[in-house]
Structures are given as structure tokens and as C-alpha cells.
């Protein structure tokens, strides 16, 4: 169990949010702000207020549109001061994964504000007479995050305005060249979540997991710069890679472990591993 548990622990390395300020919108907490960013936000009193409960967007900002515009105004000076980086990708702000959208925020600012990010991850499965095989992607070696490491056949953050299923179809075409007719057959099998402290703030991720049976003869082909190539691995080889090595992207370890548990490939006395896969936001 130790080999698998270390990946869970690595993705949940924040023992306590002590020292961080709750970040709220309309009285609902949506994130956490570190002390340095908190000090920087004091220079924007028109849009950001402080009280005994932490940091909040000004009450005059009614509706997702007004809040989104206010946040967008904050980001350039905060980025210039080194508190975050702007990626020009908007993500929905929610207090809970299925809650109402309270605004949108650039993806690069999500950790700085401790705002939840959501994504989709797809296990590409081929069931043969000699057992289960799994399609894995080899990430491009010039990627800023996890270069050259193993990834799912399809994975990506859910941009603002899209449901997980819509994002899945989009990413399947963009990343692996899979037809929409096949992608929509992916089965939702649950989710994993975690809270990770990193240099840019608190990463609070919810990953919606899917299984997709890939027919024999269908070979995924990279269609963007995310993945160099795809390989079809016997699941036993993948279990060993996750348990014994560090060649898999950090959060993809959790998605594969979820698959192993569901397929009965890994023992989990007391449900310790299963409990560890859902330690993040609701």
C-alpha cells in the first residue's frame, strides 16, 4: 500500500489552511488567499474588502458578470508583481463542484486565490483475452508540467461554460483524434479530488473520471502539443509503474489508482486508499 499511498500524500500535502484567509463571494467561501496576495489585495479597496472572516469581493458586485470583470481588472497588476500568471483560459468559480457559477477567473489565478479547478480524465481501455490493457499518453518533453511523463488517453481542465461531458468530447478530438461518436460512449465512474500546496498557492482540484472502451483497431493520434505519442500497456505494467516509480503525472497516479481499485487489481484493507482519493473540495 505504501507505494500507492505516497502519491495520495503528495497530492494532499497541505495539512492545514492555517495562515491563509478565506476568500468569499456573496458570503460563500470559494477559496483561500495567502498572506502575500492578501497584502497585495489591500491596494484594491474598491473591489476587495477585508473583514473578520477574511477576504471578500465587494458586495456591490452583483451577478457573475460584474464579479468576473472586477477579478479580470485585478489580475494584470497582480501578475506584474509576481503573485500569479495569466493563461488566458477562463474557468468557472463555484463553491461546490455542482454549485452555481459565481463568476469566472483565469486558470492561472486559480491557485493564488485557492479557487477550485475541475477537469476530466479518461481511461482508454481495451479488454483482450489476455487481460485488460490501458492506453497511456506520453506527455511532450517541452511541457512545463510533468514533461515526458505518462498521462491518460484524454485529460484536460473544464473551461468556463462547459459541462464535463462537453469538455470530454472536445479534449478527445483535440488531444487524441477520437471521434465524438466514440467519445460520448465514455462512462462516468466517479471522481478524485485533492488539495495541494504549491508555489503559486493552493491547488484544489476535482477530477471527473471516465472509462472508455476503445475498439481494437482504433489508435489514438496526438492532435496538439500535449502528447508525443500513445502506447497500449497491459494493466499489470501500469500498476507497477504507479506503485514503484515516478513516471506518471502526479494527479494521473490518482486516476489510475481509482481504476485499479474498481477493477479489483489492488487490495485496500479498510478502504484507506479509496478514502484518500477524495480529500479535496466537494
C-alpha positions in Angstrom: 0.0 0.0 0.0 2.9 2.4 0.7 3.8 2.7 -2.9 0.3 4.0 -3.8 -0.2 6.0 -0.7 2.8 8.2 -1.4 1.0 9.6 -4.5 -2.1 10.4 -2.5 0.1 12.1 0.2 2.0 14.1 -2.5 -1.3 15.5 -3.8 -2.6 16.3 -0.4 0.4 18.0 1.2 -1.4 20.8 2.9 -2.1 19.7 6.5 -4.0 22.8 7.4 -5.0 26.1 5.8 -3.7 28.0 8.8 -2.2 31.3 7.7 -4.5 31.5 4.7 -7.5 33.8 4.5 -10.9 32.5 3.4 -11.9 34.1 0.0 -15.6 34.7 -0.3 -18.1 35.8 -2.9 -21.6 36.8 -1.7 -20.9 35.4 1.7 -19.9 31.9 0.3 -16.4 30.7 0.6 -14.8 29.8 -2.8 -11.1 29.7 -2.0 -8.1 30.6 0.2 -5.7 33.6 -0.2 -2.2 33.5 1.1 -0.7 36.3 3.2 1.4 37.9 0.4 -1.5 38.0 -2.0 -3.7 39.2 0.8 -1.4 42.2 1.4 -1.4 43.0 -2.4 -5.3 42.9 -2.5 -5.4 45.7 0.2 -4.5 48.1 -2.6 -7.8 47.4 -4.4 -10.4 48.6 -1.8 -13.0 49.3 -4.5 -13.4 45.7 -5.4 -11.9 43.7 -2.5 -12.9 44.1 1.2 -11.5 42.6 4.3 -13.3 41.7 7.5 -13.1 39.3 10.4 -13.9 36.4 8.2 -11.3 37.0 5.5 -11.3 38.4 2.0 -14.4 39.1 0.0 -15.4 40.7 -3.3 -17.3 43.9 -2.8 -21.0 43.5 -2.2 -21.8 46.0 -4.9 -20.6 43.4 -7.5 -23.9 41.7 -8.2 -24.0 38.8 -10.6 -21.3 36.7 -12.2 -20.6 39.2 -14.9 -19.7 42.1 -12.6 -17.6 39.8 -10.4 -15.8 38.4 -13.3 -15.0 41.9 -14.7 -13.7 43.0 -11.3 -11.4 40.0 -11.0 -10.1 40.5 -14.5 -9.1 44.1 -13.6 -7.1 42.8 -10.6 -5.0 40.2 -12.5 -2.6 42.3 -14.6 -1.1 44.2 -11.7 -1.1 41.1 -9.6 0.7 39.2 -12.3 3.2 42.0 -12.9 4.0 41.8 -9.2 4.7 38.0 -9.4 1.7 36.8 -7.5 0.2 34.7 -10.4 0.4 34.2 -14.1 -2.3 34.8 -16.7 -3.0 31.9 -19.0 -6.0 33.4 -20.9 -8.2 30.5 -20.1 -11.3 31.2 -18.1 -12.7 28.7 -15.5 -15.9 28.8 -13.6 -15.9 29.8 -10.0 -18.1 27.6 -7.8 -18.2 26.9 -4.1 -19.0 23.2 -4.8 -18.4 21.2 -7.9 -22.0 21.2 -9.0 -23.0 24.5 -7.4 -24.0 27.7 -9.2 -21.4 29.7 -11.2 -20.5 32.8 -9.2 -18.1 34.2 -11.8 -15.1 33.3 -13.9 -11.4 33.5 -13.2 -8.3 33.0 -15.4 -6.9 29.5 -14.9 -3.5 30.8 -14.0 -5.0 32.7 -11.0 -6.9 29.7 -9.5 -4.2 28.5 -7.1 -3.4 32.1 -6.0 -7.0 32.5 -4.9 -7.4 28.9 -3.8 -10.4 28.5 -6.1 -11.4 25.0 -7.1 -10.5 23.7 -10.6 -12.3 20.9 -12.3 -11.1 18.6 -15.1 -11.9 15.4 -17.0 -9.7 12.3 -17.1 -10.5 9.4 -19.4 -9.1 5.8 -19.0 -8.9 4.3 -22.5 -9.5 0.6 -22.0 -9.0 -2.4 -24.3 -10.2 -5.7 -22.9 -8.5 -8.7 -24.5 -8.4 -12.4 -23.9 -5.1 -12.0 -22.0 -6.5 -9.2 -19.8 -7.1 -5.5 -19.5 -4.9 -3.1 -21.4 -4.8 0.7 -21.0 -3.9 3.4 -23.5 -1.4 5.9 -22.0 -0.2 9.1 -23.4 3.5 10.1 -23.2 3.5 13.8 -22.4 5.5 16.2 -24.6 9.0 16.8 -23.3 8.7 20.5 -23.6 5.7 20.7 -21.4 6.1 23.0 -18.3 4.3 20.4 -16.1 5.3 16.8 -16.0 7.3 16.7 -19.3 7.7 13.2 -20.7 5.6 11.5 -18.0 2.6 9.2 -18.5 -0.9 10.6 -18.8 -4.4 9.5 -19.5 -5.6 9.0 -23.1 -7.7 12.2 -22.6 -7.4 14.8 -19.9 -8.0 18.5 -19.5 -9.4 21.3 -17.4 -13.0 22.2 -17.8 -13.2 25.7 -19.3 -15.9 28.2 -18.3 -19.3 27.4 -19.6 -18.7 23.7 -20.4 -20.1 20.6 -18.7 -17.7 17.7 -18.0 -19.2 15.7 -20.9 -18.8 18.5 -23.3 -15.2 19.1 -22.3 -14.5 15.3 -22.7 -15.7 15.3 -26.3 -13.7 18.5 -27.1 -10.5 17.1 -25.4 -10.9 13.7 -27.0 -10.8 15.3 -30.5 -8.0 17.8 -29.7 -5.7 15.5 -27.8 -6.2 12.1 -29.2 -8.1 12.4 -32.5 -11.0 10.4 -31.2 -14.4 10.8 -33.0 -17.2 12.4 -31.0 -19.3 9.2 -31.7 -16.8 7.2 -29.7 -16.0 9.8 -27.0 -19.7 10.1 -26.0 -19.6 6.4 -25.0 -17.3 7.2 -22.1 -18.9 6.1 -18.8 -18.7 8.4 -15.7 -17.2 6.3 -12.9 -16.7 8.8 -10.2 -14.1 11.4 -9.3 -11.0 12.1 -7.3 -10.1 15.3 -5.5 -7.2 16.7 -3.6 -5.7 19.8 -2.0 -2.1 20.6 -2.9 0.1 23.4 -1.7 2.4 24.7 -4.4 4.5 27.8 -5.0 1.6 29.7 -6.6 -0.9 29.0 -3.9 -3.4 26.2 -3.1 -4.4 23.8 -5.9 -7.9 22.5 -5.2 -8.8 20.0 -8.0 -11.8 17.9 -8.7 -11.2 15.3 -11.5 -14.2 13.7 -13.1 -13.2 10.2 -14.1 -14.5 8.3 -17.1 -13.8 4.8 -18.6 -13.9 4.5 -22.4 -13.8 1.1 -24.1 -11.6 1.7 -27.2 -12.3 -0.8 -30.0 -9.5 -2.9 -31.4 -8.1 -1.1 -34.4 -8.7 2.4 -33.0 -5.4 4.0 -32.3 -5.3 7.5 -30.7 -3.2 10.0 -32.5 -1.8 13.3 -31.0 -3.5 16.3 -32.5 -1.9 19.0 -30.4 1.3 19.6 -28.5 0.2 17.9 -25.2 1.3 14.4 -26.0 4.2 13.0 -28.1 2.6 9.5 -28.6 0.2 7.0 -27.2 1.1 3.4 -26.1 -1.1 0.5 -25.2 0.0 -1.1 -21.9 -1.1 -4.3 -20.1 -2.7 -3.1 -16.9 -0.1 -5.0 -14.8 2.7 -3.0 -16.2 0.8 0.2 -15.4 0.1 -1.0 -11.8 3.8 -1.5 -11.4 4.6 1.9 -12.9 2.3 3.7 -10.4 3.3 1.6 -7.4 7.0 1.5 -7.9 8.0 4.6 -9.9 7.6 8.2 -10.6 7.0 8.2 -14.3 3.3 9.1 -14.2 2.0 12.7 -13.9 1.3 13.5 -10.3 -2.6 13.6 -10.4 -2.9 10.9 -13.0 -1.5 8.5 -10.5 -4.7 9.0 -8.5 -6.9 8.4 -11.6 -5.1 5.2 -12.4 -5.3 4.1 -8.8 -9.0 4.7 -8.8 -9.2 2.4 -11.9 -7.1 -0.3 -10.2 -9.4 -0.3 -7.2 -12.5 -0.5 -9.3 -11.0 -3.4 -11.3 -10.0 -5.3 -8.1 -6.3 -5.1 -9.0 -5.1 -3.6 -5.8 -6.0 -4.6 -2.2 -7.3 -1.9 0.0 -7.8 -3.1 3.6 -10.1 -0.8 5.5 -10.7 1.4 2.4 -7.7 3.6 3.2 -6.7 4.2 -0.4 -10.3 4.8 -1.5 -10.8 7.4 1.2 -7.5 9.1 0.2 -8.8 9.7 -3.4 -11.5 12.2 -2.2 -9.8 14.6 0.2 -10.4 17.8 -1.8 -13.3 20.1 -2.4 -16.8 18.8 -2.6 
